[in-house]
């Protein structure tokens, strides 16, 4: 995939919960959801889109560039997903089944 970004001149403009490409001295370029902690801690809190990875902090001293996510291009089709109402219904059904199993024990 290719990511299209807009250069962020003033890092205080980084908006919490938005996706950015962060270029750092140690990690190179990373595509993450960012939370701006510059005023409080002089860092950015970086969260992966993949929930198995823990969030981490990056000092502004380590940051070389910040690019706001605008769009992406991919030659691969995305995985099919369930509509949110169907997914919610499935979760409730699983919860009911678990409760029934607990009562049987």
Biopython code that builds the backbone (N, CA, C, O; Angstrom):
import numpy as np
from Bio.PDB.StructureBuilder import StructureBuilder

atoms = [
    (1, "UNK", "N", (0.838, -1.190, 0.000)),
    (1, "UNK", "CA", (0.000, 0.000, 0.000)),
    (1, "UNK", "C", (0.871, 1.236, 0.000)),
    (1, "UNK", "O", (2.010, 1.212, 0.467)),
    (2, "UNK", "N", (0.334, 2.297, -0.518)),
    (2, "UNK", "CA", (0.985, 3.601, -0.515)),
    (2, "UNK", "C", (0.140, 4.547, 0.318)),
    (2, "UNK", "O", (-1.085, 4.566, 0.200)),
    (3, "UNK", "N", (0.798, 5.335, 1.161)),
    (3, "UNK", "CA", (0.095, 6.287, 2.017)),
    (3, "UNK", "C", (0.377, 7.691, 1.500)),
    (3, "UNK", "O", (1.522, 8.055, 1.230)),
    (4, "UNK", "N", (-0.684, 8.466, 1.369)),
    (4, "UNK", "CA", (-0.568, 9.861, 0.967)),
    (4, "UNK", "C", (-0.699, 10.719, 2.220)),
    (4, "UNK", "O", (-1.666, 10.584, 2.970)),
    (5, "UNK", "N", (0.274, 11.600, 2.446)),
    (5, "UNK", "CA", (0.257, 12.414, 3.650)),
    (5, "UNK", "C", (0.483, 13.876, 3.363)),
    (5, "UNK", "O", (0.936, 14.263, 2.286)),
    (6, "UNK", "N", (0.154, 14.684, 4.364)),
    (6, "UNK", "CA", (0.343, 16.134, 4.296)),
    (6, "UNK", "C", (1.345, 16.509, 5.385)),
    (6, "UNK", "O", (1.141, 16.189, 6.556)),
    (7, "UNK", "N", (2.420, 17.183, 5.001)),
    (7, "UNK", "CA", (3.465, 17.569, 5.938)),
    (7, "UNK", "C", (2.901, 18.462, 7.035)),
    (7, "UNK", "O", (2.170, 19.411, 6.753)),
    (8, "UNK", "N", (3.242, 18.157, 8.296)),
    (8, "UNK", "CA", (2.792, 18.955, 9.439)),
    (8, "UNK", "C", (3.972, 19.801, 9.917)),
    (8, "UNK", "O", (4.950, 19.286, 10.459)),
    (9, "UNK", "N", (3.856, 21.099, 9.703)),
    (9, "UNK", "CA", (4.925, 22.019, 10.083)),
    (9, "UNK", "C", (4.979, 22.214, 11.599)),
    (9, "UNK", "O", (6.051, 22.155, 12.201)),
    (10, "UNK", "N", (3.822, 22.446, 12.206)),
    (10, "UNK", "CA", (3.742, 22.723, 13.640)),
    (10, "UNK", "C", (3.192, 21.485, 14.355)),
    (10, "UNK", "O", (2.014, 21.160, 14.205)),
    (11, "UNK", "N", (4.019, 20.804, 15.117)),
    (11, "UNK", "CA", (3.624, 19.545, 15.758)),
    (11, "UNK", "C", (2.574, 19.746, 16.845)),
    (11, "UNK", "O", (1.917, 18.786, 17.246)),
    (12, "UNK", "N", (2.407, 20.958, 17.322)),
    (12, "UNK", "CA", (1.326, 21.232, 18.270)),
    (12, "UNK", "C", (-0.042, 21.050, 17.599)),
    (12, "UNK", "O", (-1.056, 20.913, 18.284)),
    (13, "UNK", "N", (-0.070, 21.049, 16.258)),
    (13, "UNK", "CA", (-1.311, 20.861, 15.507)),
    (13, "UNK", "C", (-1.714, 19.386, 15.373)),
    (13, "UNK", "O", (-2.789, 19.091, 14.851)),
    (14, "UNK", "N", (-0.872, 18.463, 15.835)),
    (14, "UNK", "CA", (-1.215, 17.040, 15.771)),
    (14, "UNK", "C", (-2.458, 16.809, 16.618)),
    (14, "UNK", "O", (-2.496, 17.183, 17.790)),
    (15, "UNK", "N", (-3.477, 16.189, 16.019)),
    (15, "UNK", "CA", (-4.765, 15.987, 16.691)),
    (15, "UNK", "C", (-4.854, 14.580, 17.270)),
    (15, "UNK", "O", (-4.528, 13.599, 16.601)),
    (16, "UNK", "N", (-5.296, 14.494, 18.516)),
    (16, "UNK", "CA", (-5.435, 13.208, 19.201)),
    (16, "UNK", "C", (-6.332, 12.250, 18.428)),
    (16, "UNK", "O", (-7.405, 12.623, 17.953)),
    (17, "UNK", "N", (-5.866, 10.996, 18.313)),
    (17, "UNK", "CA", (-6.672, 9.954, 17.707)),
    (17, "UNK", "C", (-6.652, 9.921, 16.190)),
    (17, "UNK", "O", (-7.370, 9.128, 15.580)),
    (18, "UNK", "N", (-5.839, 10.770, 15.569)),
    (18, "UNK", "CA", (-5.744, 10.786, 14.109)),
    (18, "UNK", "C", (-4.505, 10.003, 13.668)),
    (18, "UNK", "O", (-3.559, 9.830, 14.437)),
    (19, "UNK", "N", (-4.529, 9.538, 12.424)),
    (19, "UNK", "CA", (-3.420, 8.738, 11.890)),
    (19, "UNK", "C", (-2.350, 9.654, 11.286)),
    (19, "UNK", "O", (-2.651, 10.640, 10.612)),
    (20, "UNK", "N", (-1.094, 9.292, 11.553)),
    (20, "UNK", "CA", (0.050, 10.054, 11.057)),
    (20, "UNK", "C", (1.173, 9.101, 10.673)),
    (20, "UNK", "O", (1.254, 7.975, 11.162)),
    (21, "UNK", "N", (2.032, 9.579, 9.789)),
    (21, "UNK", "CA", (3.303, 8.914, 9.533)),
    (21, "UNK", "C", (4.318, 9.719, 10.321)),
    (21, "UNK", "O", (4.489, 10.918, 10.101)),
    (22, "UNK", "N", (4.992, 9.042, 11.247)),
    (22, "UNK", "CA", (5.991, 9.693, 12.094)),
    (22, "UNK", "C", (7.358, 9.175, 11.669)),
    (22, "UNK", "O", (7.590, 7.966, 11.638)),
    (23, "UNK", "N", (8.248, 10.079, 11.345)),
    (23, "UNK", "CA", (9.619, 9.730, 10.980)),
    (23, "UNK", "C", (10.507, 10.015, 12.182)),
    (23, "UNK", "O", (10.638, 11.163, 12.608)),
    (24, "UNK", "N", (11.124, 8.955, 12.734)),
    (24, "UNK", "CA", (11.968, 9.120, 13.917)),
    (24, "UNK", "C", (13.393, 8.691, 13.622)),
    (24, "UNK", "O", (13.667, 8.026, 12.623)),
    (25, "UNK", "N", (14.292, 9.082, 14.507)),
    (25, "UNK", "CA", (15.697, 8.724, 14.355)),
    (25, "UNK", "C", (15.903, 7.219, 14.489)),
    (25, "UNK", "O", (16.674, 6.636, 13.727)),
    (26, "UNK", "N", (15.223, 6.575, 15.450)),
    (26, "UNK", "CA", (15.455, 5.164, 15.733)),
    (26, "UNK", "C", (14.575, 4.207, 14.934)),
    (26, "UNK", "O", (15.057, 3.180, 14.456)),
    (27, "UNK", "N", (13.275, 4.535, 14.782)),
    (27, "UNK", "CA", (12.328, 3.617, 14.153)),
    (27, "UNK", "C", (12.119, 3.860, 12.666)),
    (27, "UNK", "O", (11.466, 3.052, 12.007)),
    (28, "UNK", "N", (12.645, 4.931, 12.125)),
    (28, "UNK", "CA", (12.365, 5.269, 10.733)),
    (28, "UNK", "C", (10.934, 5.756, 10.622)),
    (28, "UNK", "O", (10.453, 6.480, 11.494)),
    (29, "UNK", "N", (10.248, 5.364, 9.554)),
    (29, "UNK", "CA", (8.870, 5.811, 9.327)),
    (29, "UNK", "C", (7.895, 4.788, 9.896)),
    (29, "UNK", "O", (8.003, 3.594, 9.618)),
    (30, "UNK", "N", (6.936, 5.267, 10.701)),
    (30, "UNK", "CA", (5.880, 4.412, 11.247)),
    (30, "UNK", "C", (4.537, 5.063, 10.974)),
    (30, "UNK", "O", (4.402, 6.284, 11.042)),
    (31, "UNK", "N", (3.540, 4.233, 10.662)),
    (31, "UNK", "CA", (2.181, 4.709, 10.421)),
    (31, "UNK", "C", (1.358, 4.323, 11.627)),
    (31, "UNK", "O", (1.100, 3.141, 11.851)),
    (32, "UNK", "N", (0.936, 5.322, 12.421)),
    (32, "UNK", "CA", (0.284, 5.058, 13.699)),
    (32, "UNK", "C", (-0.798, 6.092, 13.992)),
    (32, "UNK", "O", (-0.869, 7.147, 13.361)),
    (33, "UNK", "N", (-1.633, 5.756, 14.963)),
    (33, "UNK", "CA", (-2.576, 6.711, 15.535)),
    (33, "UNK", "C", (-1.806, 7.447, 16.638)),
    (33, "UNK", "O", (-1.115, 6.822, 17.442)),
    (34, "UNK", "N", (-1.931, 8.767, 16.668)),
    (34, "UNK", "CA", (-1.084, 9.570, 17.547)),
    (34, "UNK", "C", (-1.934, 10.401, 18.508)),
    (34, "UNK", "O", (-3.014, 10.882, 18.166)),
    (35, "UNK", "N", (-1.400, 10.550, 19.732)),
    (35, "UNK", "CA", (-1.994, 11.424, 20.748)),
    (35, "UNK", "C", (-0.933, 12.441, 21.141)),
    (35, "UNK", "O", (0.190, 12.082, 21.493)),
    (36, "UNK", "N", (-1.300, 13.703, 21.076)),
    (36, "UNK", "CA", (-0.357, 14.795, 21.286)),
    (36, "UNK", "C", (-0.170, 15.072, 22.778)),
    (36, "UNK", "O", (-1.086, 15.541, 23.454)),
    (37, "UNK", "N", (1.023, 14.776, 23.276)),
    (37, "UNK", "CA", (1.378, 15.051, 24.675)),
    (37, "UNK", "C", (2.552, 16.022, 24.750)),
    (37, "UNK", "O", (3.290, 16.048, 25.735)),
    (38, "UNK", "N", (2.712, 16.815, 23.701)),
    (38, "UNK", "CA", (3.872, 17.706, 23.626)),
    (38, "UNK", "C", (3.851, 18.746, 24.741)),
    (38, "UNK", "O", (4.877, 18.992, 25.375)),
    (39, "UNK", "N", (2.707, 19.351, 24.983)),
    (39, "UNK", "CA", (2.630, 20.400, 26.023)),
    (39, "UNK", "C", (2.855, 19.837, 27.422)),
    (39, "UNK", "O", (3.474, 20.494, 28.258)),
    (40, "UNK", "N", (2.357, 18.622, 27.687)),
    (40, "UNK", "CA", (2.465, 18.024, 29.023)),
    (40, "UNK", "C", (3.798, 17.322, 29.245)),
    (40, "UNK", "O", (4.464, 17.545, 30.256)),
    (41, "UNK", "N", (4.190, 16.462, 28.283)),
    (41, "UNK", "CA", (5.341, 15.585, 28.496)),
    (41, "UNK", "C", (6.448, 15.722, 27.451)),
    (41, "UNK", "O", (7.475, 15.050, 27.543)),
    (42, "UNK", "N", (6.241, 16.595, 26.453)),
    (42, "UNK", "CA", (7.197, 16.764, 25.361)),
    (42, "UNK", "C", (7.385, 15.475, 24.559)),
    (42, "UNK", "O", (8.493, 15.132, 24.146)),
    (43, "UNK", "N", (6.241, 14.757, 24.347)),
    (43, "UNK", "CA", (6.306, 13.555, 23.524)),
    (43, "UNK", "C", (4.997, 13.324, 22.786)),
    (43, "UNK", "O", (4.008, 14.026, 22.999)),
    (44, "UNK", "N", (5.015, 12.330, 21.919)),
    (44, "UNK", "CA", (3.823, 11.858, 21.222)),
    (44, "UNK", "C", (3.549, 10.442, 21.702)),
    (44, "UNK", "O", (4.467, 9.629, 21.800)),
    (45, "UNK", "N", (2.299, 10.147, 22.000)),
    (45, "UNK", "CA", (1.895, 8.790, 22.347)),
    (45, "UNK", "C", (1.482, 8.130, 21.045)),
    (45, "UNK", "O", (0.600, 8.622, 20.340)),
    (46, "UNK", "N", (2.125, 7.014, 20.731)),
    (46, "UNK", "CA", (1.952, 6.330, 19.454)),
    (46, "UNK", "C", (1.210, 5.021, 19.693)),
    (46, "UNK", "O", (1.620, 4.211, 20.524)),
    (47, "UNK", "N", (0.108, 4.815, 18.956)),
    (47, "UNK", "CA", (-0.666, 3.576, 19.078)),
    (47, "UNK", "C", (-0.765, 2.909, 17.720)),
    (47, "UNK", "O", (-1.039, 3.560, 16.711)),
    (48, "UNK", "N", (-0.539, 1.614, 17.705)),
    (48, "UNK", "CA", (-0.626, 0.845, 16.468)),
    (48, "UNK", "C", (-2.084, 0.600, 16.104)),
    (48, "UNK", "O", (-2.947, 0.567, 16.981)),
    (49, "UNK", "N", (-2.358, 0.431, 14.829)),
    (49, "UNK", "CA", (-3.691, 0.028, 14.382)),
    (49, "UNK", "C", (-3.932, -1.440, 14.719)),
    (49, "UNK", "O", (-5.077, -1.890, 14.765)),
    (50, "UNK", "N", (-2.861, -2.180, 14.952)),
    (50, "UNK", "CA", (-2.953, -3.586, 15.344)),
    (50, "UNK", "C", (-2.986, -3.655, 16.870)),
    (50, "UNK", "O", (-2.012, -3.284, 17.524)),
    (51, "UNK", "N", (-4.101, -4.128, 17.444)),
    (51, "UNK", "CA", (-4.251, -4.095, 18.910)),
    (51, "UNK", "C", (-3.283, -4.988, 19.687)),
    (51, "UNK", "O", (-3.204, -4.867, 20.909)),
    (52, "UNK", "N", (-2.549, -5.875, 19.024)),
    (52, "UNK", "CA", (-1.614, -6.719, 19.779)),
    (52, "UNK", "C", (-0.354, -5.956, 20.193)),
    (52, "UNK", "O", (0.394, -6.416, 21.056)),
    (53, "UNK", "N", (-0.117, -4.793, 19.581)),
    (53, "UNK", "CA", (1.054, -3.989, 19.926)),
    (53, "UNK", "C", (0.688, -2.931, 20.952)),
    (53, "UNK", "O", (-0.326, -2.245, 20.817)),
    (54, "UNK", "N", (1.513, -2.805, 21.971)),
    (54, "UNK", "CA", (1.297, -1.829, 23.042)),
    (54, "UNK", "C", (1.644, -0.419, 22.560)),
    (54, "UNK", "O", (2.563, -0.249, 21.759)),
    (55, "UNK", "N", (0.920, 0.587, 23.040)),
    (55, "UNK", "CA", (1.273, 1.977, 22.728)),
    (55, "UNK", "C", (2.638, 2.321, 23.349)),
    (55, "UNK", "O", (3.069, 1.708, 24.326)),
    (56, "UNK", "N", (3.293, 3.307, 22.759)),
    (56, "UNK", "CA", (4.572, 3.752, 23.316)),
    (56, "UNK", "C", (4.728, 5.247, 23.084)),
    (56, "UNK", "O", (4.064, 5.835, 22.230)),
    (57, "UNK", "N", (5.612, 5.844, 23.857)),
    (57, "UNK", "CA", (5.848, 7.276, 23.765)),
    (57, "UNK", "C", (7.130, 7.542, 22.995)),
    (57, "UNK", "O", (8.106, 6.799, 23.098)),
    (58, "UNK", "N", (7.104, 8.628, 22.214)),
    (58, "UNK", "CA", (8.281, 9.057, 21.468)),
    (58, "UNK", "C", (8.542, 10.517, 21.827)),
    (58, "UNK", "O", (7.676, 11.376, 21.659)),
    (59, "UNK", "N", (9.734, 10.778, 22.318)),
    (59, "UNK", "CA", (10.128, 12.146, 22.655)),
    (59, "UNK", "C", (10.204, 12.980, 21.374)),
    (59, "UNK", "O", (10.603, 12.479, 20.323)),
    (60, "UNK", "N", (9.821, 14.252, 21.469)),
    (60, "UNK", "CA", (9.913, 15.125, 20.295)),
    (60, "UNK", "C", (11.362, 15.275, 19.830)),
    (60, "UNK", "O", (11.607, 15.621, 18.674)),
    (61, "UNK", "N", (12.312, 15.020, 20.712)),
    (61, "UNK", "CA", (13.726, 15.074, 20.321)),
    (61, "UNK", "C", (14.065, 13.976, 19.315)),
    (61, "UNK", "O", (14.995, 14.126, 18.523)),
    (62, "UNK", "N", (13.304, 12.858, 19.344)),
    (62, "UNK", "CA", (13.525, 11.733, 18.436)),
    (62, "UNK", "C", (12.835, 11.918, 17.082)),
    (62, "UNK", "O", (13.188, 11.265, 16.100)),
    (63, "UNK", "N", (11.843, 12.821, 17.045)),
    (63, "UNK", "CA", (11.011, 12.987, 15.842)),
    (63, "UNK", "C", (11.716, 13.893, 14.833)),
    (63, "UNK", "O", (12.193, 14.979, 15.165)),
    (64, "UNK", "N", (11.766, 13.405, 13.580)),
    (64, "UNK", "CA", (12.331, 14.210, 12.496)),
    (64, "UNK", "C", (11.237, 14.915, 11.701)),
    (64, "UNK", "O", (11.339, 16.105, 11.403)),
    (65, "UNK", "N", (10.179, 14.157, 11.360)),
    (65, "UNK", "CA", (9.090, 14.714, 10.565)),
    (65, "UNK", "C", (7.768, 14.096, 10.993)),
    (65, "UNK", "O", (7.728, 12.985, 11.521)),
    (66, "UNK", "N", (6.672, 14.843, 10.756)),
    (66, "UNK", "CA", (5.318, 14.349, 11.004)),
    (66, "UNK", "C", (4.498, 14.619, 9.741)),
    (66, "UNK", "O", (4.506, 15.725, 9.202)),
    (67, "UNK", "N", (3.789, 13.578, 9.283)),
    (67, "UNK", "CA", (2.933, 13.677, 8.101)),
    (67, "UNK", "C", (1.535, 13.206, 8.473)),
    (67, "UNK", "O", (1.359, 12.085, 8.949)),
    (68, "UNK", "N", (0.538, 14.067, 8.254)),
    (68, "UNK", "CA", (-0.857, 13.718, 8.539)),
    (68, "UNK", "C", (-1.371, 12.784, 7.440)),
    (68, "UNK", "O", (-1.194, 13.056, 6.252)),
    (69, "UNK", "N", (-2.007, 11.684, 7.847)),
    (69, "UNK", "CA", (-2.599, 10.745, 6.901)),
    (69, "UNK", "C", (-3.720, 11.430, 6.132)),
    (69, "UNK", "O", (-4.581, 12.082, 6.721)),
    (70, "UNK", "N", (-3.702, 11.276, 4.801)),
    (70, "UNK", "CA", (-4.743, 11.841, 3.954)),
    (70, "UNK", "C", (-5.512, 10.726, 3.248)),
    (70, "UNK", "O", (-6.743, 10.733, 3.221)),
    (71, "UNK", "N", (-4.773, 9.759, 2.672)),
    (71, "UNK", "CA", (-5.396, 8.692, 1.900)),
    (71, "UNK", "C", (-4.391, 7.564, 1.724)),
    (71, "UNK", "O", (-3.204, 7.724, 2.008)),
    (72, "UNK", "N", (-4.879, 6.422, 1.254)),
    (72, "UNK", "CA", (-3.951, 5.357, 0.905)),
    (72, "UNK", "C", (-4.423, 4.669, -0.364)),
    (72, "UNK", "O", (-5.606, 4.690, -0.704)),
    (73, "UNK", "N", (-3.471, 4.060, -1.054)),
    (73, "UNK", "CA", (-3.742, 3.330, -2.284)),
    (73, "UNK", "C", (-3.203, 1.927, -2.109)),
    (73, "UNK", "O", (-2.105, 1.733, -1.588)),
    (74, "UNK", "N", (-3.981, 0.946, -2.547)),
    (74, "UNK", "CA", (-3.558, -0.437, -2.396)),
    (74, "UNK", "C", (-3.994, -1.239, -3.611)),
    (74, "UNK", "O", (-5.056, -0.996, -4.183)),
    (75, "UNK", "N", (-3.169, -2.190, -3.994)),
    (75, "UNK", "CA", (-3.538, -3.077, -5.095)),
    (75, "UNK", "C", (-4.268, -4.314, -4.579)),
    (75, "UNK", "O", (-4.704, -5.153, -5.367)),
    (76, "UNK", "N", (-4.404, -4.430, -3.255)),
    (76, "UNK", "CA", (-5.086, -5.572, -2.649)),
    (76, "UNK", "C", (-6.486, -5.166, -2.192)),
    (76, "UNK", "O", (-6.702, -4.049, -1.723)),
    (77, "UNK", "N", (-7.429, -6.094, -2.337)),
    (77, "UNK", "CA", (-8.779, -5.856, -1.845)),
    (77, "UNK", "C", (-8.808, -6.039, -0.337)),
    (77, "UNK", "O", (-8.140, -6.932, 0.185)),
    (78, "UNK", "N", (-9.567, -5.213, 0.375)),
    (78, "UNK", "CA", (-9.656, -5.390, 1.832)),
    (78, "UNK", "C", (-10.418, -6.669, 2.171)),
    (78, "UNK", "O", (-11.236, -7.152, 1.388)),
    (79, "UNK", "N", (-10.128, -7.201, 3.355)),
    (79, "UNK", "CA", (-10.843, -8.383, 3.834)),
    (79, "UNK", "C", (-12.312, -8.033, 4.026)),
    (79, "UNK", "O", (-12.638, -6.939, 4.488)),
    (80, "UNK", "N", (-13.203, -8.964, 3.670)),
    (80, "UNK", "CA", (-14.627, -8.665, 3.907)),
    (80, "UNK", "C", (-14.904, -8.562, 5.399)),
    (80, "UNK", "O", (-14.311, -9.286, 6.198)),
    (81, "UNK", "N", (-15.804, -7.663, 5.770)),
    (81, "UNK", "CA", (-16.148, -7.479, 7.176)),
    (81, "UNK", "C", (-17.650, -7.596, 7.345)),
    (81, "UNK", "O", (-18.424, -7.338, 6.423)),
    (82, "UNK", "N", (-18.038, -7.987, 8.535)),
    (82, "UNK", "CA", (-19.462, -8.058, 8.851)),
    (82, "UNK", "C", (-19.991, -6.650, 9.095)),
    (82, "UNK", "O", (-19.277, -5.810, 9.643)),
    (83, "UNK", "N", (-21.239, -6.379, 8.693)),
    (83, "UNK", "CA", (-21.833, -5.091, 9.081)),
    (83, "UNK", "C", (-21.877, -5.001, 10.608)),
    (83, "UNK", "O", (-22.017, -6.022, 11.281)),
    (84, "UNK", "N", (-21.758, -3.801, 11.154)),
    (84, "UNK", "CA", (-21.652, -3.638, 12.608)),
    (84, "UNK", "C", (-22.849, -4.224, 13.352)),
    (84, "UNK", "O", (-22.675, -4.784, 14.435)),
    (85, "UNK", "N", (-24.064, -4.112, 12.800)),
    (85, "UNK", "CA", (-25.224, -4.668, 13.506)),
    (85, "UNK", "C", (-25.171, -6.191, 13.540)),
    (85, "UNK", "O", (-25.586, -6.805, 14.523)),
    (86, "UNK", "N", (-24.663, -6.804, 12.470)),
    (86, "UNK", "CA", (-24.527, -8.269, 12.439)),
    (86, "UNK", "C", (-23.427, -8.719, 13.401)),
    (86, "UNK", "O", (-23.569, -9.737, 14.079)),
    (87, "UNK", "N", (-22.344, -7.967, 13.457)),
    (87, "UNK", "CA", (-21.251, -8.280, 14.377)),
    (87, "UNK", "C", (-21.724, -8.183, 15.823)),
    (87, "UNK", "O", (-21.416, -9.054, 16.636)),
    (88, "UNK", "N", (-22.462, -7.140, 16.143)),
    (88, "UNK", "CA", (-22.994, -6.957, 17.490)),
    (88, "UNK", "C", (-23.945, -8.092, 17.855)),
    (88, "UNK", "O", (-23.908, -8.593, 18.978)),
    (89, "UNK", "N", (-24.776, -8.491, 16.934)),
    (89, "UNK", "CA", (-25.707, -9.598, 17.151)),
    (89, "UNK", "C", (-24.948, -10.897, 17.436)),
    (89, "UNK", "O", (-25.339, -11.669, 18.312)),
    (90, "UNK", "N", (-23.872, -11.133, 16.701)),
    (90, "UNK", "CA", (-23.053, -12.328, 16.895)),
    (90, "UNK", "C", (-22.411, -12.333, 18.274)),
    (90, "UNK", "O", (-22.362, -13.371, 18.934)),
    (91, "UNK", "N", (-21.920, -11.179, 18.712)),
    (91, "UNK", "CA", (-21.297, -11.069, 20.039)),
    (91, "UNK", "C", (-22.328, -11.369, 21.128)),
    (91, "UNK", "O", (-22.035, -12.100, 22.074)),
    (92, "UNK", "N", (-23.535, -10.808, 20.997)),
    (92, "UNK", "CA", (-24.589, -11.071, 21.989)),
    (92, "UNK", "C", (-24.952, -12.550, 22.031)),
    (92, "UNK", "O", (-25.170, -13.107, 23.107)),
    (93, "UNK", "N", (-25.016, -13.183, 20.872)),
    (93, "UNK", "CA", (-25.333, -14.612, 20.797)),
    (93, "UNK", "C", (-24.240, -15.427, 21.499)),
    (93, "UNK", "O", (-24.544, -16.351, 22.253)),
    (94, "UNK", "N", (-22.990, -15.091, 21.256)),
    (94, "UNK", "CA", (-21.876, -15.777, 21.924)),
    (94, "UNK", "C", (-21.952, -15.590, 23.437)),
    (94, "UNK", "O", (-21.697, -16.525, 24.196)),
    (95, "UNK", "N", (-22.299, -14.391, 23.867)),
    (95, "UNK", "CA", (-22.413, -14.113, 25.296)),
    (95, "UNK", "C", (-23.515, -14.972, 25.916)),
    (95, "UNK", "O", (-23.335, -15.530, 26.998)),
    (96, "UNK", "N", (-24.646, -15.076, 25.234)),
    (96, "UNK", "CA", (-25.739, -15.920, 25.722)),
    (96, "UNK", "C", (-25.303, -17.380, 25.817)),
    (96, "UNK", "O", (-25.606, -18.060, 26.797)),
    (97, "UNK", "N", (-24.596, -17.857, 24.805)),
    (97, "UNK", "CA", (-24.131, -19.238, 24.801)),
    (97, "UNK", "C", (-23.164, -19.506, 25.966)),
    (97, "UNK", "O", (-23.222, -20.562, 26.596)),
    (98, "UNK", "N", (-22.288, -18.554, 26.241)),
    (98, "UNK", "CA", (-21.334, -18.699, 27.348)),
    (98, "UNK", "C", (-22.083, -18.755, 28.668)),
    (98, "UNK", "O", (-21.753, -19.569, 29.531)),
    (99, "UNK", "N", (-23.091, -17.900, 28.842)),
    (99, "UNK", "CA", (-23.880, -17.895, 30.066)),
    (99, "UNK", "C", (-24.612, -19.237, 30.250)),
    (99, "UNK", "O", (-24.685, -19.754, 31.365)),
    (100, "UNK", "N", (-25.148, -19.792, 29.168)),
    (100, "UNK", "CA", (-25.814, -21.088, 29.247)),
    (100, "UNK", "C", (-24.843, -22.190, 29.675)),
    (100, "UNK", "O", (-25.179, -23.050, 30.490)),
    (101, "UNK", "N", (-23.633, -22.147, 29.108)),
    (101, "UNK", "CA", (-22.618, -23.146, 29.467)),
    (101, "UNK", "C", (-22.214, -23.029, 30.949)),
    (101, "UNK", "O", (-22.015, -24.040, 31.622)),
    (102, "UNK", "N", (-22.098, -21.799, 31.443)),
    (102, "UNK", "CA", (-21.760, -21.603, 32.849)),
    (102, "UNK", "C", (-22.831, -22.189, 33.765)),
    (102, "UNK", "O", (-22.508, -22.784, 34.793)),
    (103, "UNK", "N", (-24.099, -22.027, 33.402)),
    (103, "UNK", "CA", (-25.198, -22.523, 34.215)),
    (103, "UNK", "C", (-25.244, -24.054, 34.212)),
    (103, "UNK", "O", (-25.723, -24.653, 35.175)),
    (104, "UNK", "N", (-24.761, -24.686, 33.159)),
    (104, "UNK", "CA", (-24.772, -26.142, 33.068)),
    (104, "UNK", "C", (-23.719, -26.780, 33.969)),
    (104, "UNK", "O", (-23.820, -27.962, 34.298)),
    (105, "UNK", "N", (-22.734, -26.026, 34.360)),
    (105, "UNK", "CA", (-21.648, -26.596, 35.170)),
    (105, "UNK", "C", (-21.985, -26.654, 36.629)),
    (105, "UNK", "O", (-21.170, -27.108, 37.433)),
]
sb = StructureBuilder()
sb.init_structure("model")
sb.init_model(0)
sb.init_chain("A")
sb.init_seg("    ")
for serial, (resi, resn, name, xyz) in enumerate(atoms, 1):
    if name == "N":
        sb.init_residue(resn, " ", resi, " ")
    sb.init_atom(name, np.array(xyz, "f"), 0.0, 1.0, " ", f" {name:<3s}", serial, name[0])
structure = sb.get_structure()
